[in-house]
Amino acid sequence: MRAITWICLLASTLVVTAADYPLKPVPFHEVDMTSAFWRPRLETQRTVLVPFAFGKTESGVAHLQAAADALAGKKTDGHRPHRFIDSDLYKVMEGAAYLVKLRDDPKLEAKFDAIVDVIAAAQEPNGYLYPSHTTGVGAEKDMMGDKPYEFVVHSHELYNMGHMYEAAIAYYQATGKDKLLKVAEKNAAHVNEVFFEGDPKYNGGKPIRQAPGHQEMELALVKLYRVTGKQLYLDMARKFLEIRGITYVPDGEGVMSPTYAQQHRPVAKQTKAVGHAVRATYLYSGMADVGVLAGKTAYAKALDHIWANITDTRMHITGGLGAVHGIEGFGPEYELPNADAFNETCAAVGNVLFNYRMFLLHKDAKYLDVAEVALLNNVLAAVNLAGNRFFYVNPL
């Protein structure tokens, strides 16, 4: 459902800061979309797609409500949702925020506000927000651990929060309402303490210092920095990138392979696209942002190599990435099958995110060419014209 946010608008929430990209983007809330191609599609999303998607993510709201009930001392027996259903809800909320700016929609805004109330109630006093652990009855214990942050490589605790940050920022920029933004900042302070300073309640009081198993937090923290101006958030994004492939390297195969979540080597030394394609493109987007804003010049060199590797050897003609089923990711160079290609829609969205940033960095239209190919031929093609049917995979 990440496609919702990017079909809404390419230039989302970037705001100019002291050190920034050579090309300065315009924030989405300062744009009036009048294009005869895009405007009707955005209206379809406002009237059909987003309400449909909210219906599909009602279990995410119920998951959060169960956490709120648990914190209030109520029973939550029998509640077994997926550990990252919350992230799907947050993505829909981000898209809804963009559409509220497109046209006043009191009904949609009221829906958003009601969900924000549930999210705020589901947050623990210290800022932790992950209903599966709060309720103690989440599904897939083998993928989330028995207690908070015990299995960061696959729990999606930080991934979920990254998408919540993005939803909060978009809604704040669209409406000026900051209740969800305050939830995001409270969680970010908690994450910083637990991962980089040490909290007696977690990991024996020692800083966890482990990068997220699914990248997203990094680019979301950069957005939080841009909106609030608080250096802490940029520093956190930088630290998460600096420790990736250093403090923790998985030792296994498949989803526990070192390359699966790009943890096989430090990010500045990576030169080829490997592993899960969505994770990879989110990583590269975060690297581009932090590279510019925090002066990590080595990241640009690494990204130049990675971009060439993707476009020369690992990208379908549609802009689709991640041809291999199972790992939902990159196979060997030139392994680009037709009928059984995976090419997850989210990976195409990530391809747009990455190339958009490369364009801002290098001022070269070739990056927008790739972004446009992926946006029009994979992202848009994954949603029907009516706005209520979707493709998760996109074979040729």
Secondary structure, 3 states (H helix, E strand, C coil): CHHHHHHHCCCCCCCCCCCCCCCCCCCHHHCCCCCCCHHHHHHHHHHHHHHHHHHHCHHHHHHHHHHHHHHCCCCCCCCCCCCCHHHHHHHHHHHHHHHHHHCCCHHHHHHHHHHHHHHHHHCCCCCCCCHHHHHCCCCCHHHHCCCCCCCHHHHCHHHHHHHHHHHHHHHHHHHCCCHHHHHHHHHHHHHHHHHHHCCCCCHHHCCCCCCCCCCCHHHHHHHHHHHHCCHHHHHHHHHHHHHECCCECCCCCHHHCCCCCCCCCCHHHCCCCCEEHHHHHHHHHHHHHHHHHCCCHHHHHHHHHHHHHHHHHHECCCCCECCECCCCEECCCCCCCCCCCCCCHHHHHHHHHHHHHHHHHHCCHHHHHHHHHHHHHHHHHHECCCCCCECCCCCC
